Amino acid sequence: MKKAIILLLSLILFSCATSVKKNVKKPLFEILTEQSDGGANIRFFEILSEPNEITMLQNDEKLKHKINSNDIQNSNFIVLNLGEKTSEGYGVKVESVVETEKNIIITLKEISPDKNAISTQVITTPYTILKINSKKEIIIK
């Protein structure tokens, strides 16, 4: 009889157990890749928000494991191409990303190699791809 009562009490305790689901907040933006070569020959910044545009990123070897199907519905992507440069050392730095009530404001800074530093003289096409974890309108400064 005691075993039956203990078994019944333990079943009741285990059935009442709750699981705690932690709500992990994603960062507002993520840098998916920064490459010194492989971008376009012209300077442009492009915001990708439509599923058919984002499919292009999913087919890229460097990005296909970094983008999932939920990202297409919940995120925007930004391609930052600096165009053709005459040496190594160029890039784009994200100085700040601020979320307002209606939009996301991204402040960028173009990085150039130090004029006194020795750098390899080679044609490069640097680019960076950002993932913004929001579907709000994006303003690039």
C-alpha positions as CSV (number, residue, x, y, z in Angstrom):
1,M,0.0,0.0,0.0
2,K,2.8,2.4,0.8
3,K,4.5,1.7,-2.5
4,A,1.2,2.5,-4.3
5,I,0.8,5.8,-2.5
6,I,4.5,6.8,-3.1
7,L,4.1,5.9,-6.8
8,L,0.9,7.9,-7.1
9,L,2.4,11.0,-5.4
10,S,5.5,10.8,-7.6
11,L,3.3,10.6,-10.7
12,I,1.4,13.7,-9.5
13,L,4.6,15.6,-8.9
14,F,6.1,14.8,-12.2
15,S,2.9,15.6,-14.1
16,C,2.7,19.1,-12.5
17,A,6.3,20.0,-13.4
18,T,6.6,23.0,-15.7
19,S,9.2,23.8,-18.2
20,V,10.7,27.3,-18.3
21,K,11.1,28.6,-21.8
22,K,13.7,31.3,-21.9
23,N,13.0,34.2,-24.2
24,V,16.4,34.9,-25.8
25,K,16.5,38.3,-27.4
26,K,18.4,38.5,-30.7
27,P,20.8,41.4,-31.3
28,L,19.5,44.1,-33.5
29,F,22.1,43.4,-36.2
30,E,24.6,40.7,-37.1
31,I,27.5,40.9,-39.5
32,L,27.2,37.8,-41.7
33,T,30.4,38.3,-43.7
34,E,33.1,40.9,-44.3
35,Q,35.2,40.1,-47.4
36,S,38.1,42.1,-48.9
37,D,37.4,40.8,-52.3
38,G,34.4,39.3,-54.2
39,G,32.0,42.3,-54.3
40,A,30.8,44.3,-57.2
41,N,32.9,46.7,-59.2
42,I,30.7,49.7,-58.4
43,R,29.9,51.3,-55.0
44,F,26.4,50.7,-53.7
45,F,24.4,49.8,-50.6
46,E,21.3,47.6,-51.2
47,I,18.6,46.6,-48.7
48,L,17.1,43.1,-49.3
49,S,13.7,42.6,-47.8
50,E,11.7,40.4,-50.2
51,P,12.0,36.6,-50.0
52,N,13.1,36.3,-53.7
53,E,16.0,38.7,-53.0
54,I,17.1,36.9,-49.9
55,T,17.1,33.5,-51.8
56,M,20.2,34.8,-53.6
57,L,22.0,35.1,-50.3
58,Q,20.9,31.6,-49.3
59,N,22.6,30.2,-52.4
60,D,26.0,31.7,-51.5
61,E,28.5,29.3,-50.1
62,K,29.7,31.6,-47.3
63,L,26.1,32.5,-46.2
64,K,23.9,29.5,-46.7
65,H,24.5,28.1,-43.1
66,K,23.9,31.6,-41.6
67,I,20.4,32.3,-43.0
68,N,17.4,30.1,-42.1
69,S,13.7,30.2,-43.3
70,N,12.6,32.3,-40.2
71,D,15.1,35.0,-41.1
72,I,13.4,35.6,-44.5
73,Q,10.1,36.4,-42.7
74,N,11.6,38.4,-39.7
75,S,14.8,40.1,-41.0
76,N,16.2,42.4,-43.6
77,F,19.6,42.1,-45.1
78,I,22.0,44.8,-46.3
79,V,24.7,44.4,-49.0
80,L,27.4,47.0,-48.6
81,N,29.7,47.1,-51.7
82,L,32.6,49.5,-51.8
83,G,33.4,49.1,-55.4
84,E,36.8,48.7,-57.0
85,K,39.7,49.7,-54.8
86,T,43.4,50.0,-55.8
87,S,44.9,48.3,-52.6
88,E,44.1,46.2,-49.7
89,G,42.8,47.6,-46.4
90,Y,39.4,49.1,-47.4
91,G,36.2,48.1,-45.6
92,V,33.0,49.3,-43.9
93,K,32.6,49.6,-40.2
94,V,29.1,49.8,-38.6
95,E,29.4,52.6,-36.2
96,S,25.8,52.4,-34.8
97,V,22.5,50.8,-35.3
98,V,19.6,52.5,-33.6
99,E,16.0,51.3,-33.6
100,T,13.3,53.9,-33.4
101,E,9.5,53.5,-33.3
102,K,9.2,53.5,-37.1
103,N,12.6,52.6,-38.5
104,I,16.2,51.4,-38.1
105,I,19.0,54.0,-38.5
106,I,22.4,52.6,-39.5
107,T,25.5,54.8,-39.4
108,L,28.4,53.5,-41.4
109,K,32.1,54.5,-41.7
110,E,34.2,53.6,-44.7
111,I,37.7,52.4,-43.7
112,S,40.7,53.3,-45.8
113,P,44.2,52.1,-45.4
114,D,46.7,54.3,-43.6
115,K,48.5,56.5,-46.1
116,N,51.9,55.9,-44.4
117,A,51.4,52.1,-44.2
118,I,52.7,49.7,-46.7
119,S,49.8,47.9,-48.5
120,T,49.7,45.5,-51.4
121,Q,48.8,47.2,-54.6
122,V,46.1,45.0,-56.0
123,I,42.6,45.6,-57.2
124,T,40.0,44.6,-54.5
125,T,36.3,44.8,-54.3
126,P,35.4,44.7,-50.6
127,Y,31.9,44.0,-49.3
128,T,30.0,43.4,-46.1
129,I,26.6,41.7,-45.6
130,L,24.5,42.6,-42.5
131,K,21.4,40.9,-41.1
132,I,19.0,43.3,-39.4
133,N,16.7,41.4,-37.0
134,S,13.7,43.6,-37.8
135,K,11.4,44.3,-40.8
136,K,11.2,48.0,-40.1
137,E,12.2,50.6,-42.7
138,I,16.0,51.0,-42.9
139,I,17.8,54.3,-43.2
140,I,21.6,54.2,-44.0
141,K,23.7,57.2,-43.1
